[in-house]
Amino acid sequence: MSAHDGAPTLARQGPAVKDDASRRTTALRDFTVALREAREHCPGERAMIAHARELTVTFAARQSEWLTEAMCVPDAVQGFGAHLLHEEPDHTLAAFVVSWLPGRGTPPHDHGSWAVIVGLRGSELNRMWRRLDDGGRPGHAVLAPASERAIAMGGVVAMPSGAIHSVRNESDEVSVSLHVYGLHFNHARRSQFDPEARTEMPYQVRVSA
């Protein structure tokens, strides 16, 4: 076999592929170790959100080391893809890459935990909602828009437990963001809302890994 055949070329590419995988592993390990340390030392949710926000912004800025195109594939039926980067064995400290199709998004929803979102590519509109009823009537909820902001690369939205928001990609290209939660959203008790019908129901999301 000559030096110009396929096998030697693949052999030369091998170390580079391994280096890329090593960089991804190292970047994610650094991030998750820092999140664990923050949780151990933070006295409460407010302090944890502040530390998680700083750590998530830093990790997002290193996206060239760990983000791959395979993580940024939206779910055509759901309207967005959620790629799991990490979760602890008890489903805490869950991190996702979320990719949004143009013109798609989510209904208003909560997370069942705190959340930090940082833009990676494109832009997405985050709308915050205010709950007006007392939650005493099962399946019923009255919401009103509270505020909204578009986040692009490096933009941040940080939310305490109980916060309600919706997301929409109003651009003509796929947008991508990094999401970190105190608890994996599919293992949390959380809801989606229909402001017009004034309904509340459980909310689950399809996740890829």
Secondary structure, DSSP 8 states (H G I E B T S, - for coil): --TTSHHHHHHHHHHHHHHHHHHHHHHHHHHHHHHHHHHHH-SSHHHHHHHHHHHHHHHHHTHHHH--GGG----TTTSEEEEEEE--TTSEEEEEEEEE-TT-B--SB--SS-EEEEEEES-EEEEEEEE-S-S-STTB--EEEEEEEEE-BT-EEEE-TT-EEEEE--SSS-EEEEEEEEE-GGGS--EEEETTTTEEEE-----B-
